[in-house]
Amino acid sequence: MLIDTHCHLDAAEFADDRDAMIKAALASGVKMMVVPAVEAANFQTVIDLSHDYSAIAYALGIHPMYIDGAVEADLAQLKALIAQQLNHKLVAVGEIGLDFFATTLNREKQEYFFAEQLKIARTFDLPVILHVRQSSDIVLKHLRKIKVRGGIAHAFNGSRQQADAFIKLGFKLGFGGAMTYTRALHIRDLAKSIPLESIVLETDSPDIPPAWLRKSPANNLQNDKINLVKPRNTPAELKQIAQVLSEIRSENVAQIVVVTGFNACQVLPKLASLCT
């Protein structure tokens, strides 16, 4: 089944038409959508979304790009909420990780909050949804030190060696809109060569729009230059993203949908019960 393992449906970009957008995703064939929190301020928002829509599950965590505004009490709140939500639609701790691309972020504080959230995931035996941006080796170092039950390395763009290391630790690798660009040779090579059993699909809505959204008439100027306004991505694009993966791998798209859906339920076990 089609499962969007990473989409921020609580984002402000969906404020005007969130219900219609979610219904469009369901009509396109998407069966489940996982919405990760990014900071303490939106913990309750993603929980409420899961109450409003049967096809939405969620993860709770503090994103590395929000760490500068995080405080120690947020970790206590996270732990308490996870304990409270274990029997609900909580599927993982996330989105957590490290971002070394954004050089203004406090690296030491990022690593501290990441390690503490890994400990919380370990305490509750939950998988994690990882943000790994130019930080794969350090993320892997923490994962080897604080062992969790696996999870998803979202928007994976590391080396094949790093991919194999994540897989060995029980992780699936998330592929989405970035893979749809023909010039994204490295990501497309990874998507082609990594075992299908280690891949899950995602959109990262409203971010990482696929190539066809960038090229749509509404997002082009008269001189064919891309408009500076970034197109909005939605989970409804997941079906076509699956088609691109099938073309890259020269495999049947129906098989891609079945296997990646199975992979998502395997690595996020709570999803399996929610999909029945």
N, C-alpha and C positions, 0 to 999 in steps of 0.2 A: 504494500500500500504506500501511497505518497504521504510522507511525513516531513514536515518542515521542522528540522531539529533546532532552528535558531531564528527567531524573528521577534523584533521589539514592537509588538502591536500596541503597546501603551504609549508609544512615542507621540509627540505633539503633531507630527505630520499626518496622523490619522484622526485628529480630533473632530473634523467635520464630517467624516464618512466612515467611521470605524465599523459600524454594523454592516454597511453595504460592502465594504472591503472584505470582511470576514466571510460574508455570504458568497461573494464572488470566488473566494479561495475554495470554499467547500464545493461550489458548483463546478469548479475546474477539476475536481477529483482529489483535492488535499483532504486527508482524513483526520490528521492531528497536527497541531502546531505547538511548539514549545517556546514559551516566552520567558527569557531570563531577566531577572532584575539586574540593575546596575548600581544601585545605592540604597541606603536605608529608606530614603524618602519615597521610593517607589515599590517597596516590598508589598505593601497592602494593595497597591494598584494592580500588580500582576496577579495577586491572589484573587482580587475581586473579578478580574477578567475571566479567570478560570471558573468562577461561580456563574458568570453570565453566559458562558459558551461551553457546551459539552466537549467540543473539539479542541479546547485549549488546556494545556498543562503548563506548569511553570517551574522555574528554578529560582532560588534565592541566593544572592551573593553580592559582593561589592567589586565592581569593575575597576581594573587598574587605573583607568583614566579618570576615575572619580575618587581616587585614594586621597588626594590632597585635601579634600573636604571631609574625609572620614575621621571619626574619633573612636577611641577604644570602646565606648558604650555601644557603638554600632555592631561590634562583634558579639557583645552580650545579647543585643536585640536579635541578631541573626540566629544565634544558637537557641534562644528561647522560642522564636517563631518556628524554626525547623522542628523542634521537639513537639510543638503544638500541631504542626501541619503534616506530620509523618503519615497519617492515615487518610490524607486528602489527595490532592492532585500534584503534590510536590514530587518532582522526578530527579532532581539533582541539586547540587550546590553550584551556583553560577550566576552570572558570568564572572569568573575570577581568572587571575593570571598575571602576566607581566607585559608591559609595553615599553620597549626601549627605543622605539622609533620617535616617540614624543619626548624630546630631550629635556623639556622643562619639568617633567614629572620627577618627583622625588623617588629615586631608585631604591634607596634603603627602606623607605616607608612602604613602597610597593611590595618588596620582598617580605617584609614583616606581615603585612595584611594577607598576602598570598599564603604564607606558611600557616598562619593562624586559621585561615579558612580551610586549608587542607586538613588541619587537625579536627575541625568541626565535621568535615565530611567523613573522616575516619571514625570519629566517635559514633556517628549515626549510620555508618556503613553505606554512604550514598556516593554515587558517581559524581564527577565534576564536569562542568562545561568550561573549557579553557579559552581564554584570550591569549594568543601567543604571537606577538608581533616583534620580530627581530630579537627574540628572547628564548628560542627553543632550548638551547643548551642549559640555560639557568633554570628554566621551568623543569626540564628533565632532572636536573640536580635535586631540586626540591621534591619531585615526585619519587625519586629513589630513596630519599631520606624519610619522607612522610608518605607511606604507602596507602593509597586509596584503591577503591574497587574499579578503577578505570573511569571512562567517560568519553568525552568528545573534545578533540583539538579543533576548535572552530576556525573556519577560513584558513585552513592549513596552507602554508607557503614556505615550509622549510626544505631542507635537503632530503634526498631519499634515505640517507643514513639516519637522519633525525626522525623521519617518518617510521622507519623500521623500529626505532627505539620506542616511540610512542605506542606502536602496535604491540610490541613485546610487553609493555606495561599494562595492556588491556584497554587501549584507547582505539576508538574509531576516528577517522579524519573527515572533517566537514568540507564539502565542496559546493560552491554555489555560483553566483553571478560572475565572479572573476574568471572562472573556467570558460565562459562563453566567448571571450575575446580571442580571436585567432592569433594575436600577437603575444598572448600570455603563454609562451612556449613552455616555460618551466612548470607552471601549474597544470597545463594540459598533459605534459609528459607524466607528471605524477598521477593525474587522474587515469591515465592510460595504463600505467605500469603497476600501480599499487593493487593488490588483490581486491576484487570487488567486495569481498567479505569484510573489508576494513574501511569501507566508505559509507558515509551518510550524506544525505542531501540537506541543503539549507538555503535560505534567501538572505538572512541578516536584514530583512526589511526593517526600516525603509532604506537601508544603505546597500552598497555594492549592487547597483542596478545591472542587470545583464545587458549584453551588447545591443539587443534590439530596442531597448528603451532609450539608450543613448542615441540611436539612429532614427528614432521616430520623428515624423515631421514636426510634432509639437516641441521637440527639443533641439531643433536646428534653426539657425538663422538663414536668411536668404542666400548668403554667400557660402552655405554648407559648413560653416564652422559650428562646433557644438555650442549650444547655449550655455552660459555660465550658471544657469539654474539647474541644479542636479535633479534628474528625474527621480521620482519616488518608486521604490521597489515594493512589491507586495507578494504574499505567499502564492497568489494566483499564477505567478511566473514559474513555480516549481515544476509544473508538468513539462514546460519547454526546456527547463534546465536539465531535467532527466533525459529528454530527447538528445540534448547536446552531449551528455555523458555517454549515451548509447552510441552516438556517431563517433566520438573520440575513441571508444573502446571496440567499435565494430561488433556490438552485442545488441540483442533484441531489447527494445525499450521496456517491454513488459517484464522481462527478467530483471532489468535494472531497478524497476519500481518494486518488484517483489523482494529482491535481495536487500536493497538499501532500507526498505521498510522493516524487514526482519532484523537487520543490523541495528537499527535505532531502538527497536524493542529489546534487543539483546543487551545493549550497552546501557540503556535506561530502562531497567526491568519494570518499573511502575507503568510505563507506557503500554506494555503488553496487556495489562488488565484494563486499562482505559480504552483500548482499541476494540475490545470485544463487545 
